Amino acid sequence: MAETSRRPVLRTIQSILQKEMVREFLGETMSTFVMMVFGLGSVAHMVLGDQKLGSYLGVNLGFGFGVTMGVHVAGGISGAHMNAAVTFANCALGRMPWKKFPIYVLGQFLGSFLAAATIYLLFYRAIDNFSGGDLLVTGPVSTAKIFATYLPEHMTLWQGFLDEVLLTAMLQMCLFAITDKDNSPALPGTEAEVIGILVCIIGVSLGMNSGYAINPSRDLPPRFFTFIAGWGKDVFSAGNNWWWVPVVAPILGAYLGGIVYLGLIHSSIPRNSWRLETYAVDRKITESPKVITLTPASN
């Protein structure tokens, strides 16, 4: 009887998990969790270890390949945005309905928060040893920067804001290019790797100024975790109240980057352009002694 009574419950749970919005929520949660565990773990190695254990290049590779793994986890379920700014841009530009926006962002924030908690548990002893038992936000032995970005001394708040806008615009513009089947997209099956390379390139070439958060889901939930875990309210007040910049600037940047690509590139691509990759496999080739004419198969 007990086994029989469990079956309806299991079927109910299974039917709930099969719902599209639930699957997308779980997809964003798990893909963001995977991306952030690898990314934050690489930062922990750089901050807590010596040069043999971590480096700035290692951080870029950690986040880049973390994004790649996240896309593999949920790319076919939710698209694996893992980024509230990317989700906003897709909604604002009509590529997905607004009703999905809170579901995606909630999943991303949950996955990111859980990743921060996981890294804290894994590196708790190393954090305690590095800072002498103090949880500091600023200074030479600060450890809050393992989890969130903080404005360096050579940057002003508004310089950092513009930096985040530009970098996220570059991210979104390239994401649209990578997935644009009317242009020159990544080869089928390689999208995850190419997107990971994109994130790594942004960090290697442009990440020094603001820490290239380029993602509210990457920065705000871990920052909130550090507030709860004992770093205190300084995680929000440090850097002239820097905390809001990695939330607002990436959203603006992703929207502008999407507009630039869709307005200047995508809309200008001829729908029947004469490009070799658009020819059907069964195209006809008509030759004469002086002229070679390529006749694309009819649509």
N, C-alpha and C positions, 0 to 999 in steps of 0.2 A: 504493500500500500504506500509506503514512504517513497519508493522509487517512482510509482505511478504519479504521486502528487508533485514530485519534482519536475516531471516532464513539462507540464503546462508553464511552470515558472521559467524553465530553460528556454522553451519556445518563445515565451514573451520577451525574454532578454535578447534572444537571437533576432526576433523581429524588430526590436528597437534598434539594435546595432546595425541592422541592414538599411535603416532609413538614411536617405542621402545626407541630410544635414548632420546627423549624428556621426556618420562615417567621415564627413569632411571635418567636423570638430575634432574627432580623434586623430585624423590624419595630420591636421595642423599641430595638435598637441605633441604627438610623437615625433614628427619631423623636426619641430622646433627644439624639442628636448634633445634629440640626437645632435643637431647642429650646435646647440649651446654647450652641451657637455664637452664636446671636442674643442670648441672655441675657448671656453673659460678654462678648461684644463690646460690648454697651451699657454694661456696668460699666467696661470698659477705657476707653471714651470719657469717662465721668464722672471716673474717677480720673486719667487721663493727660492729658486735654485741658482746655480752659477751658470756661466756661459756654456758649460758642458751639457746642462740639462735643458736650457731654454734660451730662446732668442726672439727678437722681433720678427725675423723671418719665420720662425717656428709658429708664432702667433698667426701670421698671415696664412700659412699652410694649414694650421689647425682650423681656422674659420672657413677657409676655402674648401678644404676637403670635408669639413663638417657640413657645409651647405650641400656638397655633392651627395653625401650619405643621406641627408635629409630629403633631398629630391628623390632618391631611390626608395626611401621609406614610404613616401606618400605622394609622389608626383602624379601617379595615375588615379589618385583618390580625390585630392583637393587641389592639386597643382603645386602643393608644397610651397606656398608663398613664404612662410616663416618670417614675415615682415609686414607689420601693419601699414607701413607706407606703400608697399607694393599692392596690398589689398585695397587700400583707399584709392590709389590711382586707377586700378582696374574697375572699381565701382564708379568712380567719378567720370571715367571715359567710356562708360557703357559696355564694358567687357564682362561684367558680372553683376547680378542684381544686388541692390543695397541691403536686402534682407539677409544676405549672407555675411555682410561686414561684421556685425557683432559676434557671430558664431566663429568666424575665422580669427578675429582679434582675441576673443576670450580663450580659444584654444592655444594661440601663440603665447599669450601671457602666462597661461597655466604651465605650458611646457617649459618656458624660459624660467619661471619661478622655481619649478621643480629641479631644473638643471642647476640653478644656483645653489639650492639646498644640497643637491648631490655633491657638487664640487666642494662645498663647505665641509660636509661630512668626510669626504675622502682626504681633504688636505687640512683638516682641523689641527692636527698635531704640528704640521709644518708651519701653519699660520701662527700658532701660539709661540712656537720656537723662534720664528723670524722676528716677531714684533715684541718679544719679551712679555707676552701675555696681554698686551694692550691692543685694542682694535682701533687703529688710527685711520683717518681719512686722508690726511696730508702729512708730508714729511718723508724723510728717507726710508723709514720702515713702515710706511702706510700699506695697508693690505686691501682697502676698499676698492682700489683700482683693479683688483683681480676680477671684480664682478661688473663694474660699470665704468664708463668713460669719465674723465675729469679734464678740465681745461688746463693746458700747460701755461706757465708763466709768460711765455713769449706771445700769447694770443689774447686779444680782448674778447669779450663776450660776443660782440657782433661780428667780429672776424670769424670766430668759431661757428656762428650761425650761418654765415655765407658759405663757409667751407662745407658744412654738412648739407646745405642746399645743393651745392654744385656736385658733390660726390654722389649724393642720392639721385640727382638728375642723370648723371653718367650711368649709374647702376640701372635705372629704369629704362633709359634709352637703349642700352645694350641688351637688356632682357627682352624688350620688344623685338629687337633685331634678331636675336638668337632664335626666337620662336615664330618669326614672320615667314610663313610659307610662300609668300609672294615675293620675297626678297632673296636673301642668301642665308637660310637658317642653318643651325647646327645639324649635322647628319643625324638621321633617326637613330635613337639609342645613345647618342653622345651628349644630349642636352645637359644632363646632370654634371658631367665632367666640365663642359664648357662654362656653365654657370659658376662652378667652383673656381675655375681659373679666373673668371671675371672678378669675383670677390677678392681673390688673392692678388690680382694685379692692382686693384684699387688700393688695397692696403700697402703693397710694396711701393707704389709710386706716389700715393697721395695721402697716406694715412697718418703721417706724423703730426700734423697740426691739431686735429681734434680727436684723434683716436678712431676715426671713421666708424662711428656707431651705425650710421646710415639705416637705422632700424629701431623704431620705438620699442618693438618687442624684444630686441636684444638688450636694451639699456634700462628701461623703466622697471620691469619685474625684478631683475637682480638687484637693482638699487633699493627697491622696496624691501627685498629680503635682507639686505645688509642693515637697513633701518631696524627691522624687527630683531635681527640676530645680535645686535649690540653695538654696531658702529654709531648709532645715534642719528640725530637730526642733521649733523654736519654733512651727511651724504647728499642732502638736498641744498644746503646753504653754501657749500664749497664752490669756489670758482665763480663768485658773484651770482649765486643761484643758477648754476649751469644746468641743472637737472632737466629743465623744460626744453632746452635747445634740442637734445637728441630725440625729443618727442615731436616737436612742431616742425623743425627744419626738414627732417626727412620726408614728412608728409607733403610739404610744399615742394621739395625738390623732386620727389617721385612724380607728382602731378605735372610739374613743368617739363621734366624729361619725357614723360609720356606724350605731352602735347607737341613737343619739338619733333619727336620721331613720327608720330601719326600725321602731323601737319606738314612737315617738310620732306619726309622720306617716304613713308608708306603711301600717302595719298598721291605722290608723284610717280609711283611705279605703274607703268602701262600694264593693263590687265592682260594684254596679249603681246607682251614684249618678246622680241626675238632673242631669247636666251637659250643656250644649248641645253641647260638642265630642264627646260620646260617641254622639250620635244617628247612626244610619246614614244614608247619602245617600237611601236609599229609604224613610225614615220616613213614616208616614201621619199626616196632620193632619185631624182631625175637628172640624168647627166647628158650633156651634149659635148662635142669636141671642144667647145670654147667656154661653156657656161655650166656651173654646177648649181642647181636650184634645190633648196631644202624646203619641202612641203610638210609643215606640221600636220599631224592628224587632226581631223575636225573635232571640235569639242562636243 
